[in-house]
């Protein structure tokens, strides 16, 4: 895995992790009782993005390390997950 591939993989994992972490421990404006005019009641009262970004970075780092380790060691290869070569579709049959 090259450096650029590792960075792109981390970015993808980071954003996926962010979307998972965003709704946790969220208090809406309706729940807090302080609704800002012009916003929906489901909008967060205090999003706490700095803390969420830090947690996202830590969790994504751990997930990235596991995935990168699997890729680098070759524990799982493309042939293991590629359905087309597994069932012989689009590839010559094994000899």
Buried (B, 14 or more C-beta within 10 A) or exposed (E): EEEEEBEEBBEEBBEEBBEEBEEEEBEEBEEEEEBEEEEEEEBBBEEEEEEBEEBBEEBBBEBBEEBBEEBEEEEEEEEEEEEEBEEEEEEEEEE
